[in-house]
Amino acid sequence: MGEIENLAEVYGGPHRCRPSLFLQIEEGLKINPHGKAVVVAHQASTHLAELVRVQDATGQPDRDDGSVCLSWTFTQLHGAAMGVVAGMVASGVKPGSTIVTLIPNGVESLLLLWVSTIMRFTLAPLDVGALTEARHEELLALLQTLKPDVVVVQSLDDAKKMELLLRESGIPLPQLRFQLDSGVSTQNGWQSEWKTLTSLVQEGSEYDIDQQSFLDRARSYEPDRIALIMFTSGTSSGKPKGCPRHVGSISQAMEIQVWGPKYGVGTNMLFSR
């Protein structure tokens, strides 16, 4: 028999089972803290720069690779996520809540995914197009089904539309509503209920949380928890159907992608949008 490298199939060793999503993504933070975690070609390198001015364990600033477009390391992504976590906790959001997002692809999508993993949220990313008038009833039904504790939209205009929908839905108003853009308005007297991403992080910087406690709980064994709900297009029935994904199934899919003795989870985890 020839060298093992010449075989068509190579046994990758026993399959690991780590039913915690944070244990999965934390590998990148541990093994390659200054490696790229996310690259977004359509966002400037200065976008949300105030969220990633974090330091590593040596007290030195995380290195800048001089990219023109947005490029965050694992250290920067994790530091920004912990800032958002602190802001959410300061706003009264509890771990295990349900978060609904209607935002375009960008670094914010991955940032909120990392936050959701730490906070053990059920994340329901919805199509931004659902905010159009033509899909009013569809989005209303989704909100009534999900009853979110946190809602995130892109702009002030989106926030106005969502506020009206939330009040029309009859469900309890989410504990936290915020938009990604920085614009604010006092129109209709509801401005104070909607925060911006940067103002949320600013509030979190003034609120002391036990970060280690949150991270320890994020590493806990909970394979049956619903971590993600994806919705179908609804084109055949007219009503989108929710497809829940549990921690165990998502974790297994992640393990399979890197299964084998030569590769470690997260050693070269690059997200590019």
N, C-alpha and C positions, 0 to 999 in steps of 0.2 A: 504494500500500500504506500502511496506517495505521501509527501508532506501534507499536513493537515490543511495548510493554506490553499492547496490545490483541489481540495474536495469541493463538490458542488454545494454541499450543505455542511455547516459547522454547528455543532451543538453549542448553544450559548450559555449553558449552565442553568441552574434552577431559576425559575421565574420568581422574581420578588413580588411581594404584595404589600404595598404601603398605602392603605386606604385613607390618606390625608393629602389633599391637593397642595397644601403648603409645603409638606415634606418634599413633594415633587419639584416645585419651582425654587425651593430654597437651595437645591443643589447648585444651581447657577450662581447664586449669591455666595455660597461657600467656596466653590471650586474656582470660579472665574469672576470675582467681584468687580474687577475693572474692565471686563470684557463687555462688548456691546450686547445689550438686552433688547433694545428696540431701535430701529432706524425708520424714520418717516420722511420720505423724499419730498412730500408736498408741504411740510411744516418747517419753518425757519429754525436754525440752531438756537436762536434766542427765545423761541416760544416756550413759555412757562419756566424760563430760566430761574425765576425766584423760588421755584419748588425744588430745584436740584442743587442748590448750593449747600451740599452736605459734605461731611468729612469722613474719612475712613478711620480705622482704629489707630493709625499713627498720628492722627491730628492734622494730616495734610489734605488739601483739597483734592477731590477726585480728578484725575487727569482729563484734560480736554484734547481731543484728537484733531481739532481744527476743522471739523466737518462744517460744510455750508448748510446742510440740512440738519434736522433734529436727529441727534444720536445720543441716547442715554445708556449708561452702564447699569449693571445690576445694582450696584451700590446707590446710584442716583435714583433708579426706579423704586427701590425699596424705601429709600429715605423720603421720597415724595409721597409714596403710599402711606407711610406712617404719619406724615403730616395731615393727609386727608382723613385717616382713621381718627386722629386726635380731634379734628374738627367735627367729625360725625358724632363722636362720643360727647363732645362739648354741646352738641345740638340735641342730645338726648336719644340718639339712635342706639339700639341694643344689638349685640351680636345675634346672628340668626335671623335677622330681618329680611324682608324681600325688597330688592331694589330693581326698579324699572328704568331703563335708559333708552332715549331716542336721540342718538347722537351719530354723526358721521364717523367714518374710519379716521383714526388719528391716535396720537399717543395717549389721549384721554381714555380711549377704549381699553387699552392694555393696563393703564394705571388703575382704572376702576375694577378691572378683572383681578389685579393683584390685591386691591383693597378688599374686594369681595371674598377672596380666599382667606385673608387674615381675619376678617370679621365673620366668616362662615355664613355669608349671605346666600340667599337664593337669588341668582342674577337672571333677569329676564330682559335681554336686549331686543327691543322692538324696532321695526322699520321706521325710519324717520318720515317716510311718506305717509305713515298712518295719521300724521297731524293735518293732512289736507282735508278740506271740507267734504270731499267725496267719500272719505273713509271715516267720517265722524262716528257713525254707529258701530263700526268695527272696533275702533279704539276705545269707545265707551264700554263695549262689552268686555274687552280685554282688561280694562282697569277694574271693572266690577268683579272679574274672575280673580285677578291677582291681588287686589287690595294692598297695593305697595306701601311700604313704610318710608321709602326714599324714591324720589323721582328726579331724573336728570335730563335736561334738554340742552340744546345748543345755544339758542339766542333769546333775547328779551321777547321777541315776537312769539317764539315757540312757548315761552313761559306763560304769556298771556293766554294763548290758546289752551294750554294744558290746565291752567287755573280754572277756566270756565268749564272744561270737561270734568275736572275733578269735582267741582261743586255740583254739576249736573248729575254725576254718577250716583250720588247718595252714599258713597262709601266714606269712612272716616278720612279726613285729610291726612296725607302723609306727614310723618314727624319732620321730615326734611325735604325741601324742594330747592334745587339749585340749578343754575345755568352755567355753561362753560364760558360764554362771552362775558365781558366786564360791564356791559351796559346796565344801568338801573333806571327805574322810573317810579314816580309816585302816582301814576295814573290809576284810578279806581281804588286807591287806598290799599292795594295788596302788595306793594313793593317790599315791605318789610318781611313778608313771608318767604320771599325768594332770595336766596343768596347766590353769590358767584363762587366759582371754584377757588379763586384766590382769596376772597374774603373768608371762605370756610377754613382754608389752611391757616390764615392769619388768626382766626379765633382759636384754632387748635394749638397754635404756638404759645398761647397764653393759658392753656389748660393742661394740667399735669396728669398724664396717664401712665399706668404701669405697663410699658411696652412689652416687657418680658412675659407678663401674664397673658397678654393677648396672643403672643407668638406661641407660647406653650399650649394654649387651648387650640390654636390653629393646627397644631401638630397632632391633635388627639385622634383616636380611632373612631371614625363615624362613617362607615361605608354606605349606610342607607340614607344619609341626609341628601335631600335634593339640592344640588349646587347650581343647576342651570336649567332654564326652561326655554326651549326654542319653539317658535311657532311656524306652522306651515303657511304657505301662501294663501290658502283658503279659496283658491280659484275653482276647485271642483265643487265644493259644498257651499261656498259663499261665506263660511265662517272658519277662520284659522283654528287649527287644533294645536293644543299645547303638547310638547314632547319633553317630559322631564328627564333629566340625566342625573343619576346619583353619583356621589363621590366615588364609590367603588368602581363603577363602570368607566368613568373618566380617567381615574388613576390607572386602571388596567390598560386602557388605550395608550396612555402616556408611557407606561412601562414597556409595552410591546415595541414602541417606536425606537427605543434605545436598548432593547434586550441584547445582552451579550457581554462577555468579560472585558472587551477592549474599550467600551464606551460607558461613560458615566452620565446620568441624567443631568442636563443643564450645563454641561461643559462647553457647549457651543450653541446655546439657545438664542437664536437671532430671529426677532420678529420684524418683518418689513412690510409696511403697508403703502 
